[in-house]
């Protein structure tokens, strides 16, 4: 298979939601999606539509209601937590409380699945950490405690941690939430740059529709009433999906290229 | 001298148990006793002492130890069973507190129906003491403490990952339930055996990890574990020396000393640092 079109993730007849077999709330059904290597995918949709649930399900933090998830061709239910950790890294909205932790130590945590019992980092680990810090341009704060830095800096540090974990796929749940406009922009630019420079695939959920349209290779539009709509930003704009789902957007983004 | 040995092992056991609980529950108020372990132990001892059985002869201290360990392990098994069914450590913490409240209530009821003599011997046990251990008892006490410490040390790397919260920890390859079971077993062994032989020594388990974090300015358990072991033993040894100052015939209850001297020190440290939850990890 050609490297550039290698499929990293594929979802087959996936139903996601909460609950057990008898009683459940289904959020999204019959998802059949795939993610290729080196693509940046933005997951858009209203609050409560199940964006976080989808991310959590792909990361196996919660089980799907039914259906299968394949990670580089392997069914994730057959993989150990450690195997998954080597392939998928996460940036969540969970608050980080581990005070006394420096930015460097936070990024080093990313090497967790790769280190031995003692957690000691070897030469390769140190290189990956250095690299991640360099990519995210947080060298200037690497000795600061994580409670001393701003939300924007923390988000970049968390992305660096995910990068150091070195999976093929990075999942980010609303990485721009709580950030000011400039930081939202720089975080999204950073993710775009990472995809281009490292060839990793990124799925991120966001409410920043304009930036997602500008920077993503592909959009997944989630809507309560219908199944998920996917496509490149240009095709979705053409087909009027964007103007229908986000009526508040200005003409510049919804009118397409013409 | 068994007394000094006891203080060293009991202090490090309590400090380390506190560290594990604070990290597992991501709560600066957690201590080795939040899971109801000490209440369980108290209940075991209370049943034995207040019913007036087995408080004479050679069996006295052994019976006490066995009752206490039985009580704490019963609570442990209950909490472990619950922890298999819930993913959220906060719920586990609350359940531990509830179990603690329940067993304390049973102890109160028992006291109400007991004779004054029996209540007095039970009260003496609750004062805590490091002085009652014979070499014979040390042969049980020390191996159990060492086992608890070894299990805890084996979880040093998972403890670091847990600093990020359970979701991140799992996303880094950790199996949260397995780690939680290991930590609960380690803590129960440590807190249970210390409670059995020395009484419910208050405060150390909660305070030592905070002092360690403040002194060593670290969140890394590779540093914090040896730090709590060291600080715990130093602190309890110091309290023990204060409790039986030379020249004075009177020996203060160790529980009173740990709290009398320890609490102001910790308050001072926390006020100086302004915000313990930031510092906590």
Interface residues (C-beta under 8 A of the other chain):
Chain A: X56 X59 X61 X80 X81 X82 X83 X84 X85 X86 X88 X89 X90 X92 X94 X95 X96 X97 X98 X99 X100 X101 X105 X106 X109 X110 X112 X113 X115 X117 X118 X119 X147 X165
Chain B: X26 X154 X156 X157 X160 X161 X163 X164 X165 X167 X168 X170 X171 X172 X173 X174 X175 X213 X217 X218 X219 X220 X222 X277 X278 X279 X280 X281
